[in-house]
Amino acid sequence: MRLTLRTIPRVALIATFLGGCLVASAQTQMDQSPSQPDNTRTNQRDRNSNEATADQQKMNQSDRDITQQIRRSIEKDKSLSTYGHNVKVITQNGMVTLKGPVRSEEEKKAVEEKAAEVAGADKVTNQIDVQPKQ
């Protein structure tokens, strides 16, 4: 009898031969390699019920229109990095929240200005993080 085990990411399969029977068990690898970023702080912020998250985007027509107009304005700006193009835009009752990383303060300001042009400067909360290229 020939057995083959496929590699499963982040899980180690351990095969043991006991009393004529092959017993397989899985052991989850819990260690995190140093090359993976620690985003614990961001995850805690996004779990806060007082903080806007993308799944809280309102589905009324005016909020959807605001989000769509801001998103189009961001996408048209070819000077923004991929990070800038992927900023989260969340609109709730006319109030806009911007979240996500960008590469520079200038990029952060540019995205905020685009949102302010559509929604009004007093209706934009900028929670964008600057994470320069390393």
Beta strands, then each sheet from edge to edge (+ up, - down):
strand 1: 11-18
strand 2: 21-28
strand 3: 88-92
strand 4: 95-102
strand 5: 124-130
sheet 1: 1+ 2-
sheet 2: 3+ 4- 5-
end
